Amino acid sequence: MLTRHTFQAFRNISGPPKKSVELPKYDLVIVGGGIVGCATARQLLIEKPNLKIALIEKEKELAVHQSGHNSGVIHAGIYYTPGSLKAKLCVEGLDLSYKFFDEEKIPYKKTGKLIVAVEPEEVPRLDALFTRAQTNGCRDIEMIDPKRITEIEPHCRGLKALWSPHTGIVDWGYVTKKFGEDFEKRGGKIYTSYPLEKIEDNLKDSNYPIRVSSDPSFAEFETKNLITCAGLQSDRVAALSGCSTDPKIVPFRGEYLLLKPEKRHLVKTNIYPVPDPRFPFLGVHFTPRMNGDIWLGPNAVLAYKREGYSYFSISPSDLLESLSYSGMQKLVKKHFTFGIKELYRGIWIAAQVKQLQRFIPELKYSDVTRGPSGVRAQAMDSAGNLVDDFVFDSGTGKLSSLIMHVRNAPSPAATSSLAIAKMITSEAVNRFKL
């Protein structure tokens, strides 16, 4: 059973700990209890079992944010630019994920995925996507005709589609916790309820040159090296060690609809649109879930709080930070009409249903209800470009050679997590001379 440590045990009732208190010391501290942080912590102990490693997480448990609020899809790597880390790590990560699920007896389903062209102008883009999938090394991808579409998904209509039989679904939040369990079994320590506030040069001990701390009434850590995988807070955490605030994380909320239980027979597999390069986000799709639910959507609207999952979850400081950022202002100017449509579809369910009816014509407004929401940590540069690939940073200064920040780990980070963990581990072993 996964055990968790909080810093309650280190509290000093009469005030902050005195200078003479011996602080916990580690070879490596990892910040962030999402799927990338937990996978990386586990992989480091697989490759370097003698290391003393701690993972710290600001929430009371693991996988509270993106890792526990995603669509649950195991992606095949079709969409991503050939040669990019995104493409390479996703294709590798899919096979590693299925292997891990089988070894650990984690429930999953290979539901497959249809990427469907419903308008003539989408067909050339679908053909290009097929070529991209082959270049990326995606296995067993087929281009299929309308008859084959209805054989796979009887209620779906389209002119052509890509069929990806190895796309699947899983509970990524549960997977994250299994990574954490395995990390602890290998000797690692997980500390929850520990929001990182400072990364400092530990001048008094050259053997443990980094000090990380939270609230002043908590004890601190001393460590030789530091890796941060902070998701929605990644830019802020990187800034603690002197890194640039670019790329900035701008939070976008994705709002789903739920298919009513009596209508779940309408969807058996993942049904996705052909991406339109004019727009910054993919568009609505159909996603089966492990519990039997069918999620429809999402739209994409600016979240009013970094970790705000509803219209009523607002942080004035987070919202002001997003709106005052030059990159966000340029993105809004470029895609203003798109943004208004996304906001409209979020408020008026019928508008989102209309988009979904392009794929399943018999779907009705009365067949759906409002569903869950997730928040995506979208990295953005000052020119208003969405950063599409992985970004790693160490900044400058005395501690830079001892620190690695994962600044951007975009979807499909969950599918790619084990491959990302291997890449980060390899870099950490070389950089930190572990």
N, C-alpha and C positions, 0 to 999 in steps of 0.2 A: 504494500500500500504506500502510495506517495506521501511522504511527510514533508511538512513545510516549516521553515523557521521564520519567526518574525523577530524584530529587534526589541520586543518587549523585555526580553531577558537581559538586555544590555542597558535598560533605562536606569538612570540614577535618580532616585526620588528627590533627593535634595538639590538636584541641578545637573548641569552637564558633567560628563566624566572628567576627572582630574587628569593632568598631564601625565602622571605616573601610571595610569591604567594601560595595561598591555593590550594593544589593539589587534583584532584578527588580521592575520597575514596570509596572503595568497600569492601563488605564482601568476594567476590570471583571474581577473574579474570580468564577467560578461554582464552588460546592462541590457535588460529587456527580456521579459518572459513570454514573448510571442513565439511563433513557430520557427523563425530564423534564429533567434537567440537560443532556444532550447535545442534545436537540431545542431547548432554549432557547438554548444557546450558538450553535448553527447559525443559528437565526432572527435573533438579534441581529446576526450578521455579514451576513446577507442584507439586513437593513434599514439597518444602520450599518456598512458595510464598512471604514471607516477606524478603527474602534475597535481597540485592542490588548486582546485578551481571553485569559485563561487559564482552563482548567477543571482542577480538582484532584480526585483520586479516591484514597481510602485503600487500595484493593486494587491488585493488580498489573495488572489489566485492567478494561475497562468491563463493565457489566451483570452483575456477579457475583451480586447478590442478587435483589431482586424482579423486575427487568427480565429476568433470565435464568432465573427459577424460577416462571414463571406458566404458565397453561394455554394461552397462545398464541391466544386467541380475539380476533377483531376484532368488537367489539360494535356493535349497531345503536342502542342508546339506549332500549330498551323499558322497562326496569324503573324508571327514575329519576324522581324527583318533578318534575312539570312546572314550568318556571320556574327550576329549580335550575341552578347551573353545571354539575353533573354531566350533566344532560340536554342542555343546550345544547352543551357542549364535546364530548360523545361523538358527537352527530349530525354536528356539523361535522368532528370528527376522523376519522370513518369515511371521508368523501369525500376529505379531505386525505391520509389514509393510502394509499388505493387509488391516488390520483394519484401519490404519491411512489413506491410500489412499481412502478408501470408505468414511470415515468421512469427508475428506477434498476435495472429488471429484477430486482427482488427476488421470489423465488418465493412465491406464496400460493395459497390455494384458497378459492373462495366455496362453502363446503359448506352454507351455510344453517343455520337453527336451528329446532327445534320446541320450544315451551314447552307441555307436555302436562298436561292435567287428567285424573287417573286416578280420582278420587273425586268424587261428586256435589257435595260441599261446596266443591270447588275451582273449579267452573264459574263461580259469580258472581265470584270473584276473577280468573279468567281474562278474563271479560267486561270487568271494570274495567281490567285490564292492556291490553286491546285499545284501550280509550278513551284510556288514558294514552299508548300508543304513537302514536296518531293526533295527540294534542295535542302530543307532542314532535317531530312532524314526521318520524317514522321512515318510510322509503319502502317501499311495496309490501307492507306487513304484511297478512296474510290470517287470518281465522278459518276453520278447516277442520274437517270432520267425520271420523269414524273411518275411512271409506273412503279419504279423501284422505291421512290419516296413514299408512296402510299402503302407499299408492302411493309416498309419499316415503321412508318407512322401513319396509320390509316386516315387520320383526320387532318393531316398537313397537306398543303397544296403548294406547288412551286414549279418553275420551269426547268431548273437543274439544281443539283445539290452536291456538296461534298459529304461523304459518309466517313466518319472517323470511328471505327469499332472499338478502339482502345481508350477513348474518353470515358471517364467514370465519375462516380460520386462517392464522397466519404465525409465524415464529420471531422473537419480539420482541427477544431477545438479539442476534440478527444485525442487526435493524433499528437497534438502539441503536448498534452499532458502525459502521453505515453513516452514521448521523447524525454520529458522531465523525469519521469519515473526511472527510465533507463540510465539517465545521467546520475541520479542519486544512487542507484544500485552500483554504479561504477566508482562511487566515492565522492561525487560532487555534492555541493551544498546549495540549496535554493533558499533565498531569503525573500519573503514577500513583505508587503506593506513598507517598502523602503524606496521612497521617491528620491532619486538622485538630485542633489542640489549643487554640489561642488566637486570639481576635479582639480586637485592642487598638487604642486610640487612638494614632496615630502623631504624637506632639506635635512632632517635629522638622521635619515637612514638611507644610505645609497643602495642598499640591497633591496629595498622596497620603495622605489622613488615616487610612487603615485599614491595619493591619498584621496579616497572618494568618501563623501559624507552626505548625510541627509539633514533632517531636523537637528538642531544643536543638542537636543536632549537624547539623541541616539548616539551609540558608539560608531566609530568610523572604521573603514577598511584601509589597510595598507597593502599594496599589490605591486608586483614587478611589471605587469602589463595589463592593458585594458582594451576590451572590444565592446563597442556599443551597437545594439540592434534595436533602436528605440522607436521605430515605426512612426506613429503620428507625432512624436516629439523628437524625431531624429535630428532636425536642424538645431533645435534648442540645446539638445544634449551635446552636439558637436561644438556649439559655440562656447560651452563651458571650458573647453580646452583650447580656446583661441581660434577655432576655425571660422571661416566666412559663413555668414548666414545664407548664402546662395550655394546650392539651390534651396529655396524655401519650401516648406511643406504647407500646401493649401488644402484644407479638408473639404472633400466633396461627399455629400450624403447620397446614397443610392436607396431609393424607396421601392419596395416590392409590393406586388399584389399577391394574394393567395387564391388559388383555384378552390372552389368549394368541394368538399369531399365527394359529393355525388357526381361531380364533373371530372374527377381525376382520370377517368378512362380516356379523356381527350388527348392526354400527353403520356408517352411512354419513354421518350428519350430526350436528350438536350436538343433544343431547336434554337439555332442562332441565326442572326442576319449576316448578310455580306457587308463587311465594314465599308463605310463611305469615307474616303480620305479628306473630304471637306470638313468633317466634324471631328471634335476632339475625343468623343467617347463612342463606344461600340453601338449602343442602341439596345432596345428591349429584346429579351429572349425568354425561353421556357426552360426551367430547371427542376427536374425531379430531386427530391430530398430523401435522405436515408429513412426518415420517419414516415414516409408516404406522402408528405405535402408536395405540392407543385408551386414553385415560386415563379411569378411572372414579372418581368422588368429587368433591371431597374431603370429609372431615370437617373439624372445626375445633376444635383443642384448644390450650390455652395452651402456647406454646413456652418451654422452660427457659432459653433464651438468645436474645438479640435476633436473632442470625444462626445459630440452631441448627436444623438440618434433620433431626435424629433424636432419639429418646428418650435417647440416650447423649451428646448434645451439651448440656452443662449449664454455666451460669454462675451460681454461687450469688448473686452481687451482682445480676445481671439478674433472676433469679427472685424474690429478696427484694424488689426494687424494684417488680415487678409485683404481688406478693401483698400488699404493705403499702400499696399505693395505694388510697385510699378509694373511687375510682371502680370499681376492679376488685372490691373487696369487695362493693360494692352490686350489680354485675352478676352476680357468683356467687350472691348471695342471691336475686336475681330469677329467674335462669335455672339454678338448681342442677340440676334434673332433666334439662334439655336438655344441660348440660355433661357430666353423667355418661353420658348416652346417646352423646354424641359420642366420649368417651374409650373407652367400651365398643366402639363400632364401629371405632375405630382399632386396638384390641387383637385383637378377634375379627372376622376377615374375613367370616365367614358373616353377621354382623349387618349389615354394609354391603351385602353381596350381596342380602340380603333387601329392602333399600330399593331397590336397582337393579332388582330383579325386578318392581317395580310398573310399570315401563315396558317391560321386555323379559322377559316371563315365562319364556322358555326359557333364560335365563342361569343357569348353575350355578356352584356354589362351585369346582368343578374347572376352570372356564374362566378363572380369574383368578390373578394372582400379586401380591405386593406391588410397588408402584411408587415413583416419586419423591415428594418432599415439597417444599413451598414455605413460606415464612414471610411472612405479611401484616402490614404495619405498620398496625395498627389504632389510630387516634387515639380517645381516650376522655376525656370530661370527668369532673370530680370527683363528679358526680351519678350516674355509672355509665352514661351514655348514649354509644353509639357515634357518633362524629362522622361524618356521612354525606356531607358535601360538602367542597369544597376550602377550606382555611384558609391565609391569608397573613398575615404578621405582621412588624412592624419593631421592636417593643418601644419603649422610651423611652430618653432619654439623648442625649448629644452626637452619637452616630453613627447614630441611628435613621433620619434622613432619607436616609442613604446606603446602607442595608441593606434587603434584602427576603428574608424566610424563607418558603419553601413548607413550611408546617407539616403539611399533610395533602393528599396527592394519591392518593385511593383508587381502586380499580378502578371505572371503566375508564380509568385513567391512561394505559395504553399506547395504547389506541385513541385517546384524547383528546390524546396528547402533542403533536402538531403544532398543535392548536388551543390547548392550554395554553401552548405556546411563544409563539404570537402574542399571547395575552393578557398573559403576563408581560413580553414585549418592549414592548408598548404601554405598560404601567404603568411599566416601567423607564425608557423614553424620556421620559415625562412627569415622573416623580418625580425622576430623576437628571439631567434636562435634558441628555440625551445628544446 
